[in-house]
Amino acid sequence: MNKTTWALLSAALVLSGCQQAETEVVASAVQPLPQPSVQADIYQDYLHRDVRDDIFYFVLPDRFYNGDSSNDNGSTSKPISAGGFDTNSSRGFHGGDILGIEQKLDYLQNLGITAIWMTPLLRNKAIQSDGIAHHGYWIVDFTEIDPHFGSNADLKQLIDSAHQRGIKVFFDIITNHTADVIKYQECHQASGEFIAPQTHCEYKSLAQVEKGDSYTPFVPQDQASVKVPDWLNDPRFYHNQGDSTFKGESSLNGDFSGLDDLNTADPEVVSGMVDIYQNLIKEFKPDGFRIDTVKHVDLSFWQTFSPEIVNFAKAQGIPQFHVFGEVYDTNPNNLSVFTTQGKLPSVLDFAFQQTAADIFYRGKSPVLAQQLFAQDSLYQDDDSQADLLMTFLGNHDMGRTGYFINQAYPDVSSADKLQRSILSHAFMFLSRGIPVIYYGDEQGFTGDGNDIDAREDMFVSHVASYNDNILLGTKATTADDNFDPKHPLYQAIAQLSELRKQYPILRRGQYQDRFYQADKDMFAFARVDPETGAEFLMVFNSGEQAQTINVTQEGKRYRLMTTWPDVVVPSIEDAAQAASAELTVTLPRLSYAIYTTAS
């Protein structure tokens, strides 16, 4: 029987960046890496590269790097897009911008990133009653870049610079709503302020509206023409039914936290939004769109919008233009509706995020992964499939990997927390789907929760609630500049990126179960080339103790390719062991191994 036994990794080794220990390997049982079957030049040819070959980095430009301090206060000529710069407040603008991202392209390229997804850059209403638009989701002008982030010329320059490195650029777009400009006479004064003691406008159902119980929309005089294109200033293109409760019909028709909710069932709205984003494609030539708040938009809208946008982009010379939507739902049955009926090529895989968090941060059974991947066929149709899903571990809304680990394991060592983060990132990179790194996770950011508590600065921060956080894998805090290429998470992700780039089977291979058992924290799955039968076998131990499992070889001969942590003492192989019906693998806690087959 072919046995592989691992020694436990010390905490000091983890904190030192998981450097390889000097451990004797007996009889060279660890085989050389198989030769990659795809040339590295696909990573220069961004234009024709399949999105499944990409590694994404999701970033809020305002919190990344300040490349031009002259734009920190926004517009000097358009008051609605001015102000909000406050580096001491977690809600304020902090000065990060488009030029800041361009200046850090070396940092991203060395991490292995091949696609940058930025939160919305279009011109916003800078200040609303509930906050400041550092995130970019309160758009008033869909034709120009918000001056807090730079200019149209700056964005074109960033895209050109990224493309020269083979890096794609994705825009975050919104069709569900605009900034909060429209008011209701029943809730607001002429100035737009609430009529005391109201603090929101209660949702009015379609049944109420049909009976005449509806709001009377108006636009404050000083904001009557602030939206661009001009048709967006007309209240008739909006639902005007008050604030969403995010349940039932209000999920589609209600104002998302007061934002003006477009009537996306109106053909004129559909046509208008198609025109807006076709114009952006024509001007900037981005490589794709991430679409916000997809489930709050009529399904029929996506059936028109998505094919028209993708086809237009291809006609503009962007053959691999990719679209993926945010459907904030962890049920694959609900997510897949938007890739099949809704005609979106892909969605963010919230079901994967929950499964990974449950297994690696909450100690639940890995059988959850088996159950998740068993539903992959739900996404299959002529233009979408499971390996186009965007996989991630945390984001700007729900919180960070480090936060989830801190919540689940507040008393374990910092080395242990770091190990859990690296292990979960490995699971994401080796599973089906397209991995998305949330900015700062590669520097061990933890955050204090969701939303603004998960939007720390990569450059020197002045926010007290950020700076008191203990980061993973470093003595630095967010009061320091955090672009450290020696950080153990940065190095681990860079290594995983390189591995994924080297072997197409890790990007395109079909998923197959190999071992799951309810009473085991060890599990195994394969990525298989359906044409050649070649296989990469991934074995994980997400548990607290060393464990052993047997994996059926089914006539294949598995060879150990790589391990993490890096302390390996394999046994001597002989003909009898190679011919065994089972591969026996023993792993220490919180570790993984990768095997390949000779065929």
HUURHU-V949535 format. One line per field, one symbol per residue. psi: psi as a letter, one per 30 degrees, with the letter a starting at -180 (. if undefined). burial: 1 if it has 16 or more other C-alpha atoms within 10 Angstrom, else 0. A space follows every 50 residues. Layout:
psi=???
burial=???
This chain:
psi=kjkkkklkkleeeefgghkklikkkkghfjllklkkgkkffffeieegkk ffgljljkkjefgdkjfjffgegbkffjefglafjjffkfflkffkaeee eefgeeeeeffgkfkkkklkflkljeklfgakhffggikfjgflkkfffb leeeeeeeeeeeefggklkkkklkfelaljeklkeffllffflkjkgkfl jkkkleeeefgfilljklkkefgfhfkklffffjffglehgakkfgkbff eeflkjhfkjjkigfkeeeeeeeeeefeeeeeefhlflkkklhefgkkef eefeeeeeeeeeeefggifgkkkkljjikgjfeeefeffdefgkfllkif eeeeeeeeeffgglkffeeeeeffgffffkafgllegfkjklflafefal eeeeeeeeifflleeeeeeeeeeeeeeeffllljkkkkkfefggkelgba bffghlkelkkgjefefgkjlkglfllfflkihjffkeeeeeeeeeeeee eejfffefkkkkkekkkegkfklkllkkjfeffkkkkkkkjgaflklklk kkfhfljkkkellklgjkillkkleeeeflfkkkkkklkilllklllf.
burial=11111111100001101100000000001100000000000010111010 11111111111111111100111110000111111110111111111111 11001011101111111111111111110001111111111111111111 11011111111110111111111111111111110011000101000000 11111100000001101111000011111001101011111111100001 11111111111111110011011110110010001111111111111111 11111110110110000111111111110101001111110111111111 11111111111001111111001001011100011111111111110111 11111101000001111111111111111111111111111111111111 11111111111110111011111101111001101011111111011011 11111111111101110001111111111000011111111110011111 1010011111111111111110000001011111111111111111100
